[in-house]
Amino acid sequence: MILGIGIDIIEIDRIKNSVDTFGDAFLKKIYTQNELDYCLVKHNKYQHLAARFAAKEAIYKALSGTWSKVASWKNIEITNEQNGLPVVKFSGKLKDYLSDDKDIKISISHSDNYVACVALIFLK
């Protein structure tokens, strides 16, 4: 059973502008250290940062119908399996909410200028 679905699209330049304007304050507010370690060494770091931002937004939207508590940006971490598939890791109260009976899947796609993500939360 599907509990929530969310989608987000973002311009990569919007993330670049936020980093250029707010620097570390922006990065440390939105991203976990693992996400920063992954993204900031990439050739197109802004594309990777935008992908994680869009994923977090899509997940928040998917959670909106079932999760009424406020969660931090850092309660959601986007990593990758070795084959490149994105994986979502939760911490804090979100980790407890999305326990053994629920699962989440995301799909991320990008072009030169945009990143989009779809998130689906469902009962196992």
C-alpha positions as CSV (number, residue, x, y, z in Angstrom):
1,M,0.0,0.0,0.0
2,I,1.3,3.4,-1.0
3,L,1.5,5.9,1.9
4,G,2.9,8.9,0.1
5,I,4.4,10.1,-3.1
6,G,6.4,13.2,-3.7
7,I,8.2,14.9,-6.6
8,D,10.6,17.8,-6.9
9,I,12.5,19.5,-9.7
10,I,15.2,22.1,-9.2
11,E,17.5,24.2,-11.3
12,I,21.1,23.3,-10.7
13,D,22.0,27.0,-10.8
14,R,19.7,27.7,-7.9
15,I,21.8,25.4,-5.7
16,K,25.0,27.0,-7.1
17,N,23.7,30.5,-6.3
18,S,22.8,29.4,-2.8
19,V,26.3,28.0,-2.2
20,D,27.9,31.1,-3.7
21,T,25.7,33.4,-1.6
22,F,25.5,31.6,1.7
23,G,28.5,29.2,1.6
24,D,29.1,26.8,4.4
25,A,26.0,28.0,6.3
26,F,23.8,26.7,3.5
27,L,25.8,23.5,3.0
28,K,25.8,22.6,6.7
29,K,22.1,23.4,7.1
30,I,21.0,21.1,4.2
31,Y,23.5,18.3,3.9
32,T,25.1,15.7,6.1
33,Q,28.8,15.4,6.2
34,N,28.7,12.2,4.2
35,E,26.7,14.0,1.5
36,L,29.2,16.8,1.4
37,D,32.1,14.5,1.3
38,Y,30.5,12.7,-1.7
39,C,29.3,15.8,-3.6
40,L,32.1,18.3,-3.2
41,V,34.8,16.1,-4.9
42,K,32.7,15.5,-8.0
43,H,33.4,17.3,-11.3
44,N,29.9,18.8,-11.3
45,K,29.4,19.1,-7.6
46,Y,26.3,21.4,-8.0
47,Q,24.5,18.7,-9.9
48,H,25.1,16.2,-7.1
49,L,24.1,18.8,-4.4
50,A,20.9,19.6,-6.4
51,A,20.1,15.9,-6.7
52,R,20.2,15.5,-2.9
53,F,18.2,18.7,-2.4
54,A,15.5,17.5,-4.8
55,A,15.5,14.1,-3.2
56,K,15.0,15.6,0.3
57,E,12.2,17.8,-1.0
58,A,10.4,14.9,-2.7
59,I,10.7,12.8,0.4
60,Y,9.2,15.6,2.6
61,K,6.3,15.8,0.1
62,A,5.8,12.1,0.3
63,L,5.8,12.2,4.1
64,S,3.4,15.1,4.3
65,G,0.3,12.9,4.4
66,T,1.6,10.6,7.1
67,W,4.2,12.5,9.1
68,S,3.1,15.5,11.1
69,K,6.4,16.1,13.0
70,V,9.0,18.6,11.9
71,A,12.2,16.9,10.6
72,S,15.5,18.4,10.0
73,W,17.1,18.5,6.5
74,K,19.8,16.3,8.0
75,N,17.4,13.7,9.2
76,I,17.4,12.5,5.6
77,E,20.6,11.4,4.0
78,I,21.0,10.4,0.3
79,T,23.8,8.0,-0.5
80,N,24.4,5.6,-3.4
81,E,24.8,1.9,-3.7
82,Q,27.9,0.8,-5.6
83,N,25.9,0.5,-8.8
84,G,24.8,4.1,-8.5
85,L,21.3,3.6,-7.2
86,P,20.3,6.3,-4.7
87,V,19.6,5.1,-1.2
88,V,17.8,7.0,1.6
89,K,19.0,6.8,5.2
90,F,17.0,8.4,8.0
91,S,18.0,9.5,11.5
92,G,16.1,10.9,14.5
93,K,12.4,10.5,14.8
94,L,12.1,9.8,11.0
95,K,14.1,6.6,11.5
96,D,11.7,5.5,14.1
97,Y,8.6,6.4,12.0
98,L,10.0,4.6,8.9
99,S,10.5,1.4,10.8
100,D,10.4,-2.2,9.6
101,D,6.9,-2.0,8.1
102,K,7.6,0.9,5.7
103,D,10.0,1.4,2.9
104,I,11.0,4.3,0.6
105,K,12.2,4.3,-2.9
106,I,13.5,7.3,-4.9
107,S,14.5,7.9,-8.5
108,I,16.7,10.8,-9.5
109,S,17.1,12.2,-13.0
110,H,19.0,15.1,-14.3
111,S,19.9,17.2,-17.4
112,D,22.4,19.9,-17.8
113,N,20.2,22.4,-16.0
114,Y,17.7,20.5,-13.9
115,V,17.4,17.7,-11.4
116,A,14.2,15.9,-10.6
117,C,13.4,13.3,-8.0
118,V,10.4,11.1,-7.2
119,A,9.9,9.5,-3.8
120,L,7.5,6.7,-2.9
121,I,6.7,5.6,0.6
122,F,4.9,2.3,1.0
123,L,4.1,-0.5,3.4
124,K,6.3,-3.6,2.9
